[in-house]
Amino acid sequence: MYGSILVPLADNRRSALILPEASRLASALGARLVLMRVVPPQPETVYGSGEGELLPPQWAMEREQQDLAAAERDLRAESRKIPAGVPVETVVRCGDVVEEILCVAAEHRCGMIAMSTHGRSGIDHLLHGSVTELVVRRSGLPVLVLCPSPDTGALNPRRRTRAATGARLHA
């Protein structure tokens, strides 16, 4: 049922805190981990540092390629932290984060998505939105969401969320 577990990772340490839990889950289920990172596309028109200065479109394409290469390097480094015996694959995409997560989940026939969240609320949530929330609402798959402690960054078992149903789980 869970042949593959998709683990979307952002370009911050906080998102990688899901990896030990996802690895344990994959090991217990005999599943493969699909680690992914989405690089946002560069705008077609890029303004330089000077007033009214435009950078050529080639700059944006080169920057996007650099970002994709860096994301691939980062994912390979994260994949080396996965325990032996857990198959792992890496995928890097460029585009809308939520759309790409959903596409990769479908393409790789993932049975589950595991991700961490910032746990924003209130005005911060309104301003920044939530990729995790959109994935939960739109994926149709079970989504394991873990929220790191705002103080230590460690995963707090009391803040685990069963996002697919919106019910809180308490340790």
MOFENQUI-V710936 format. One record per backbone hydrogen bond with DSSP energy under -1.0 kcal/mol. NH is the residue of the N-H (numbers start at 1). CO is the residue of the C=O. E is the energy in kcal/mol with one decimal. If there is no record, write none. Layout:
# MOFENQUI-V710936
[[NH CO E] [NH CO E]]
This chain:
# MOFENQUI-V710936
[[5 32 -2.9] [6 112 -2.6] [7 34 -3.1] [9 36 -3.4] [17 14 -1.2] [18 15 -1.2] [19 16 -1.8] [22 18 -2.8] [23 19 -2.8] [24 20 -2.3] [25 21 -2.3] [26 22 -2.7] [27 23 -2.6] [28 24 -2.5] [29 25 -2.1] [30 26 -1.1] [31 26 -2.5] [32 3 -2.4] [33 87 -2.9] [34 5 -2.7] [35 89 -2.8] [36 7 -2.0] [37 91 -1.8] [39 93 -3.2] [48 53 -2.7] [53 50 -1.4] [55 46 -3.1] [59 56 -1.5] [61 57 -2.1] [62 58 -2.6] [63 59 -2.7] [64 60 -2.3] [65 61 -2.2] [66 62 -2.3] [67 63 -2.6] [68 64 -2.4] [69 65 -2.3] [70 66 -2.5] [71 67 -2.3] [72 68 -2.2] [73 69 -2.3] [74 70 -2.5] [75 71 -2.5] [76 72 -2.3] [77 73 -2.1] [78 74 -2.3] [79 75 -2.6] [80 76 -1.3] [81 78 -1.4] [82 79 -1.2] [86 83 -1.6] [89 33 -2.2] [91 35 -2.2] [93 37 -2.2] [95 39 -1.8] [100 96 -2.6] [101 97 -2.3] [102 98 -2.4] [103 99 -2.3] [104 100 -2.7] [105 101 -2.3] [106 102 -1.8] [107 103 -3.1] [108 104 -2.4] [109 106 -1.3] [110 105 -2.6] [111 4 -2.4] [113 142 -2.2] [114 6 -3.0] [115 144 -2.9] [117 146 -1.7] [126 122 -1.9] [127 123 -2.5] [128 124 -2.5] [129 125 -2.5] [134 130 -1.9] [135 131 -2.5] [136 132 -2.6] [137 133 -2.3] [138 134 -2.1] [139 135 -2.3] [144 113 -2.9] [145 161 -1.3] [146 115 -1.7] [149 154 -3.7] [153 149 -2.0] [156 147 -1.1] [159 156 -2.5] [161 145 -2.0] [162 167 -1.7] [163 161 -1.5] [165 162 -1.1] [166 162 -1.4] [169 160 -1.4]]
